[in-house]
């Protein structure tokens, strides 16, 4: 079997720089912290102009409420909305920095007011999800079936 022909990939050397970026939620899920075994929300964020995903973790405990407050203040999610599927596609802003291993991570979430001067989001973003609330039906209701 022959190897395919090589073609230069210009995006391979383009690293996202440390700084402020608009970001979109690409995933949000309940999880358990490996280090503390506490419940948490794991939020996947795609910074503008990139295909990478960085994660923000909001962990049960002392900083849980302040973490959620900062998320609601940054991203286009109604305060108190805990329907994680509905967060996908929400726009906000993040400050990125390098960790001790040279990988980019979310340093903090940027408040919407402070993010107004950031350039518009560039790149692929998921369609904003809408979730309907379903209620249990009364078993004695007059359904035709």
C-alpha positions in Angstrom: 0.0 0.0 0.0 1.4 3.4 -1.0 1.4 6.4 1.2 -0.7 9.4 0.0 1.1 12.4 -1.4 2.1 15.1 1.1 0.5 18.5 0.9 1.5 21.3 3.3 -1.2 22.2 5.9 -0.9 25.9 6.6 -3.0 25.6 9.8 -0.5 23.1 11.4 1.9 25.8 12.5 -0.7 28.4 13.5 -0.9 28.4 17.3 -3.5 30.4 19.0 -1.8 33.1 21.1 -2.5 33.9 24.8 -5.2 36.5 25.1 -8.8 37.5 25.0 -11.2 35.7 22.6 -14.9 35.3 21.9 -15.8 31.7 22.4 -18.7 29.4 21.8 -20.0 26.6 23.9 -19.6 23.3 22.0 -20.4 20.9 24.8 -21.7 21.0 28.4 -22.1 18.0 30.6 -22.3 16.8 34.1 -19.2 15.0 35.3 -17.2 14.0 38.4 -13.9 15.5 39.3 -11.1 12.9 39.1 -9.1 14.6 41.9 -11.9 15.4 44.4 -14.7 13.0 43.3 -17.1 16.0 43.4 -19.9 16.7 41.0 -19.0 19.3 38.3 -20.0 20.9 35.0 -17.5 20.4 32.2 -17.9 23.0 29.5 -16.2 22.7 26.1 -15.4 26.1 24.6 -14.1 26.9 21.1 -12.1 30.2 20.9 -12.7 32.4 17.8 -10.4 31.7 14.9 -9.5 28.1 16.0 -10.6 24.5 15.9 -9.3 23.7 19.4 -11.6 23.1 22.4 -10.6 24.3 25.9 -12.5 23.3 29.0 -13.9 25.3 31.9 -14.8 23.3 35.0 -17.4 24.4 37.6 -16.9 22.1 40.5 -19.3 21.6 43.5 -18.0 23.3 46.6 -17.0 26.7 47.8 -16.6 28.3 44.3 -19.6 26.6 42.6 -22.0 29.5 42.7 -19.3 32.1 41.8 -18.3 29.9 38.9 -21.8 29.7 37.6 -22.4 33.4 38.1 -19.3 34.2 36.0 -20.5 31.8 33.3 -23.9 33.5 33.2 -22.3 36.9 33.1 -20.1 36.0 30.2 -22.2 33.6 28.0 -25.6 34.2 26.4 -27.3 31.8 28.8 -30.2 32.9 31.1 -29.1 33.2 34.7 -30.2 30.0 36.6 -30.7 28.0 33.4 -29.3 24.5 34.3 -30.4 22.8 31.1 -26.9 22.0 29.8 -28.0 20.9 26.4 -29.4 24.4 25.8 -26.0 26.0 26.5 -24.5 24.6 23.3 -24.1 27.3 20.8 -24.1 30.1 23.4 -21.5 32.9 22.7 -19.3 34.4 25.4 -15.6 35.4 25.9 -12.5 33.9 27.6 -9.0 34.9 28.6 -6.6 32.2 27.6 -3.1 31.5 29.1 -0.6 28.7 28.9 -0.4 26.2 31.7 2.9 24.8 33.0 3.0 22.3 30.1 2.6 25.0 27.4 -1.0 24.1 26.7 -3.7 26.8 26.4 -6.3 26.8 29.1 -9.1 29.1 30.3 -7.7 31.6 32.8 -11.0 33.3 33.4 -14.4 34.1 31.7 -14.8 37.7 30.5 -17.9 39.6 31.4 -20.2 40.5 28.5 -19.7 44.2 29.1 -15.9 43.9 28.9 -16.2 41.7 25.8 -18.1 44.2 23.7 -14.8 45.4 22.0 -13.6 42.0 21.0 -13.8 41.1 17.3 -16.8 39.1 16.1 -16.4 35.3 16.4 -14.7 33.6 13.4 -15.0 29.9 12.6 -17.3 27.0 13.0 -19.9 27.2 15.8 -22.7 24.8 16.6 -26.2 25.9 16.1 -27.8 27.2 19.3 -29.8 24.4 20.9 -33.3 24.9 22.2 -34.8 22.5 24.6 -38.5 22.1 25.4 -39.6 21.2 28.9 -41.7 18.1 29.0 -44.1 17.5 31.9 -45.5 14.2 33.1 -49.1 13.5 32.0 -51.8 12.7 34.5 -52.4 8.9 34.1 -56.2 9.6 34.4 -56.2 12.2 31.6 -58.6 11.7 28.6 -56.1 10.7 26.0 -57.6 9.1 22.8 -55.3 6.0 23.0 
